[in-house]
């Protein structure tokens, strides 16, 4: 059987039988794949503890049966173990993993999405958690999957929107982005959004991700972002995300 190699982030793992593990991975070459690690629970030799969620690993694998790949080796590149030391980091990180797990198709390669995930896990691992991180991740992730929200022009009539402090517009989940004051009556369920937030969203979609650590949003942008973006993600997915429910419970309590 032909052996292949790729880099991967562990998204999810479940026990399978007495001694095996089934893992969901997001890989650099193949996108999302499910794999079986034979004997991973019984013999720690080959996989050690390298198949924990968040781990960034290099795998050797072969195509298996039923769409599963068969893992032969998993070498650690970066365990991102500092994520598990902080509840906010775990919440944000779990949200990133769940978005990738739920919103990407199996074996649909997207190397930019792989890089995005590794970039944000590196950031969470190495710096204090900031609410700006999930907001920027949502926008970049949606963009890479073809769900980029429209923020500079009205999603209905295409006229330019006022992107400045003191200006305002509406955001329509159904229309996939912002709508102008005239059109919002035709956009049921649209919510108010400030020009400042639209401007920040536009910048977040094209900013250099190396500058992410220093990024700071105003309280108003944070509040509007928190109300709009997770809802927009779930609207695109067509269902709720568990990690967001947990986040709301923890942060609300
Ligand atoms: Zn309009």
Boltz pocket constraint, residues with backbone or C-beta under 6 A from the ligand:
constraints:
  - pocket:
      binder: B
      contacts: [[A, 154], [A, 155], [A, 156], [A, 157], [A, 158], [A, 159], [A, 179], [A, 180], [A, 181], [A, 182], [A, 183]]
      max_distance: 6.0
